[in-house]
Amino acid sequence: VINIALEGMMLIGAFFGAWGADVTGSWLLGIVIAIAAGAIFAGLHALFAITFRADQIVSGTALNLLAVGITGYLYVQIYGTEGTPDDLPRVPDVNLPIKSVPFFGDVFGSLNLLVWVALAMVLVTWVVVFRTAWGLRLRSAGENPLAAETAGLSVVRTRYLAVMVSGGL
């Protein structure tokens, strides 16, 4: 599945993450809400791409435009013209004691926790996709669905799960 709607999923996740942090008062719950919102929006993309077999470029572009409209509308309805509150819970920064190291101290010395999580998720994703049985099944569902189905794998379920996980990420 070509995930052209990825920008829309990121926009939906960002909006609902900020809204979730505002409503719950917790940056951690805001992230959980952002992941869920991105995955649900990805499920919509999967519905069009997998079940309805729509052109993935067209449906992905439409979903990107839908995300702009939804978030723009909800932003104005919830926060009005004054914008998001200044007191939103923030994800903490991670300060490493490497300020004295040239270049690396400036670049990696003080980064947001989400940057480190994102970098770790790159490694985790690589391990899952290329070093686990689930990753082998995932790749077979995309590259050779007939062989995967012959082996007893539900290709449709695997594709839905993969698209929704990508939306959550």
Buried (B, 14 or more C-beta within 10 A) or exposed (E): BEBBBBBBBBBBBBBBBBBBBBEBEEBEBBBBBBBBBBBBBBBBBBBBBBEEEBEBEEBBBBBBEBBBEBBEEBBEEEBEEEEBEEEBBEBEEBEEEEEEEEEEBEEBBEBEBBEBEEEEEEEEBEEBBEEEEEBBBBBBBBEEBEEBBEEEBEBBEBBBBBBBBBBBB
